[in-house]
């Protein structure tokens, strides 16, 4: 009887561990936004240069009007211009993107990951393999904004500080009523 219980316990533990690894593998494919790709769909590569890409990662989505049209394939630094060079791998089914389109780095949610958003231009020619997007907008870095806010808060004097210049006051309106007689002062009785 003891052997059957230990065998059942071992089988249950083994099944639990296998299910745990399967769940972990599934979550890995779902949370990395990359999934498991065994074959690359037809694509073409386009580059864009940014002053600041924040924490943009390789594999981040490239979208246009909210539709994912590709992925970030590589990120390098241009040693001459000191700009981030981002290689965008776009699906070839989206081959009519105007050459004067612009690329911006956006954040998914308040604290989410970064992605590239393309906005269509109006040119009659289209991006092709090895094209470069000339119009770019860098990432909005929340830490920089907080730093600027704090620096401005420290620099600007508060309204109650003595160094603040008083606001000009308007003259008091003229009193046209005759002055009232002063009320007699109240005296306190001493005990």
C-alpha positions in Angstrom: 0.0 0.0 0.0 2.9 2.4 0.8 4.5 1.7 -2.6 1.2 2.7 -4.4 1.0 6.0 -2.5 4.6 7.0 -3.2 4.2 6.0 -6.9 1.0 8.1 -7.2 2.7 11.0 -5.4 5.7 10.8 -7.7 3.4 10.8 -10.8 1.4 13.7 -9.5 4.5 15.7 -8.7 6.0 14.9 -12.1 2.7 15.9 -13.9 2.6 19.2 -11.9 6.2 20.0 -12.9 5.6 19.3 -16.6 2.5 21.5 -16.5 4.4 24.2 -14.8 7.1 24.2 -17.5 4.4 24.2 -20.2 2.7 27.2 -18.7 6.0 29.0 -18.4 6.8 28.3 -22.1 3.4 29.6 -23.1 3.7 32.8 -21.0 7.1 33.4 -22.4 5.8 33.4 -26.0 2.9 35.7 -25.0 4.7 38.3 -22.9 7.8 38.9 -25.1 5.6 40.1 -28.0 7.8 38.0 -30.2 6.3 34.5 -30.0 7.9 31.6 -31.7 8.5 32.2 -35.3 10.0 29.4 -37.3 9.8 31.1 -40.7 10.2 34.8 -41.4 7.4 36.3 -43.6 8.5 38.3 -46.7 9.8 41.7 -45.6 11.9 44.7 -46.5 14.2 46.7 -44.3 14.0 50.5 -43.6 16.2 52.6 -41.3 15.4 55.6 -39.2 17.7 57.8 -37.1 16.6 59.1 -33.7 18.2 61.5 -31.2 16.9 59.3 -28.3 15.0 56.0 -28.4 14.5 55.6 -24.6 14.4 51.9 -23.8 13.3 50.7 -27.2 14.3 47.0 -27.7 15.0 44.8 -30.6 11.8 43.0 -31.4 9.5 45.9 -30.5 6.5 46.3 -32.7 6.3 48.8 -35.6 2.8 50.0 -36.2 0.8 52.3 -38.4 -2.7 53.5 -37.4 -2.6 50.9 -34.6 -1.9 48.0 -37.0 1.3 46.1 -36.5 3.3 46.2 -39.8 6.7 45.0 -38.7 9.3 44.7 -35.9 12.5 46.5 -34.8 15.3 44.2 -36.2 18.4 46.0 -35.0 19.5 49.1 -33.1 22.9 50.7 -33.6 24.7 54.0 -32.9 25.9 56.2 -35.7 29.4 57.1 -34.6 29.4 60.3 -36.8 26.1 61.8 -35.8 25.7 60.2 -32.4 22.2 59.1 -33.2 20.4 55.8 -32.7 20.0 54.0 -36.0 17.0 51.7 -35.9 16.4 49.0 -38.5 12.7 48.4 -39.1 11.8 45.1 -40.7 8.4 45.8 -42.4 6.1 43.0 -43.8 6.2 43.2 -47.6 2.4 43.3 -47.8 2.7 46.9 -46.5 4.7 48.1 -49.5 2.9 51.4 -50.2 4.1 53.5 -47.3 5.0 57.0 -48.7 8.7 58.0 -48.5 7.9 61.2 -46.6 6.2 59.3 -43.7 7.5 59.9 -40.2 8.5 57.6 -37.4 8.1 58.2 -33.7 8.9 56.3 -30.6 5.9 55.8 -28.4 5.2 54.1 -25.1 2.6 51.4 -24.7 0.6 52.6 -21.7 2.1 54.7 -18.8 4.9 52.3 -17.9 4.8 49.9 -20.9 7.5 49.1 -23.4 8.4 51.3 -26.4 7.3 50.8 -30.0 7.7 52.6 -33.3 4.7 54.3 -34.8 4.7 55.4 -38.4 2.5 58.2 -39.7 1.8 58.2 -43.5 3.1 61.1 -45.5 1.6 62.3 -48.9 4.4 61.4 -51.4 3.6 59.5 -54.5 6.8 57.3 -54.1 7.0 54.5 -51.6 9.5 53.1 -49.1 11.5 50.2 -50.5 14.3 47.9 -49.2 17.2 49.9 -47.8 15.2 53.2 -47.7 15.6 55.7 -44.8 12.9 57.5 -43.0 14.0 61.2 -42.7 11.3 62.5 -40.4 11.6 61.1 -36.9 10.5 62.1 -33.4 12.5 60.8 -30.4 11.1 59.0 -27.3 9.4 61.0 -24.6 11.5 60.2 -21.5 9.5 60.6 -18.3 12.6 60.9 -16.1 13.7 64.0 -18.1 10.3 65.6 -17.7 10.2 65.0 -14.0 13.8 66.4 -13.7 12.8 69.6 -15.6 9.7 70.0 -13.4 11.7 69.7 -10.2 14.4 72.1 -11.5 11.7 74.7 -12.4 10.0 74.2 -9.0 13.3 74.9 -7.2 14.1 77.9 -9.4 10.8 79.7 -9.2 10.1 81.5 -5.9 6.9 80.7 -4.0 4.3 83.4 -3.6 4.9 83.6 0.2 8.7 84.1 -0.1 10.1 87.5 0.7 12.0 87.6 -2.5 8.8 87.5 -4.5 7.7 90.9 -5.8 4.3 92.0 -4.5 1.6 92.2 -7.0 0.5 95.7 -7.9 -2.6 96.6 -5.9 -5.4 98.7 -7.3 -6.2 101.9 -5.5 -9.0 101.6 -2.9 -12.3 103.0 -4.1 -13.2 106.4 -2.8 -15.5 106.3 0.2 -18.4 108.5 -0.4 -20.3 107.8 2.8 -19.8 110.1 5.7 -17.6 108.7 8.5 -19.3 106.9 11.3 -18.8 107.8 14.9 -16.4 105.5 16.6 -17.9 103.1 19.1 -16.7 103.6 22.7 -13.9 101.2 23.5 -14.9 98.3 25.7 -13.1 98.2 29.0 -12.5 95.0 30.9 -13.6 95.0 34.6 -10.9 94.1 36.9 -11.7 91.9 39.9 
